[in-house]
Amino acid sequence: MKPYLSTNEAATFLGLSPQTLQRWRLEGKGPMFHKFGRRAMYAEADLQGWASKQARTSTNSLTD
């Protein structure tokens, strides 16, 4: 197992597009990431933790 995943790998892991993760980084949303120089990398544990927090019981945003 790799210690960190690239944006493309993280997007695949989450079932999202790389562009979504890039946009979320700019907006301060989404999973935690680490910067190594100019590269944004994701720890699998951070992705799993973030994904777990996305669980909902309704699509109504007023109930979150």
C-alpha positions in Angstrom: 0.0 0.0 0.0 1.3 3.5 -0.9 1.4 5.9 2.0 -0.2 8.7 -0.1 -2.4 8.8 -3.1 -2.3 11.2 -6.0 -5.3 13.3 -6.9 -6.2 10.9 -9.7 -5.9 7.9 -7.3 -7.9 9.6 -4.6 -10.6 10.5 -7.0 -10.8 6.9 -8.2 -10.9 5.7 -4.6 -13.8 8.0 -3.8 -15.6 7.6 -7.2 -15.2 11.3 -8.0 -13.5 13.2 -10.8 -10.0 14.7 -10.2 -11.5 18.0 -11.1 -13.9 17.8 -8.2 -11.1 17.2 -5.7 -9.1 20.1 -7.3 -12.1 22.4 -7.0 -12.8 21.4 -3.4 -9.2 22.1 -2.4 -9.6 25.6 -3.7 -12.9 26.0 -1.9 -11.6 24.5 1.4 -14.0 21.6 1.1 -13.5 17.8 0.8 -11.1 15.5 2.4 -7.9 16.6 4.1 -4.8 16.6 1.8 -1.1 17.0 2.2 1.2 19.3 0.2 4.6 18.0 -1.0 6.0 20.9 -2.9 3.4 21.7 -5.5 1.7 18.2 -5.3 -1.4 17.6 -3.3 -1.5 14.0 -1.9 -4.1 12.2 0.1 -3.6 9.6 2.9 -6.0 6.7 2.5 -7.0 7.0 6.2 -8.0 10.6 5.6 -10.1 9.6 2.6 -11.9 6.9 4.6 -12.5 9.2 7.5 -13.9 11.9 5.3 -16.1 9.4 3.4 -17.5 8.1 6.7 -18.6 11.6 7.7 -20.6 12.0 4.5 -23.2 9.4 5.6 -26.7 10.9 5.5 -30.2 9.7 6.2 -31.9 12.2 3.9 -31.3 14.2 0.8 -32.9 17.2 2.4 -30.0 19.6 3.2 -32.1 21.1 6.1 -31.8 17.9 8.1 -28.0 17.7 8.1 
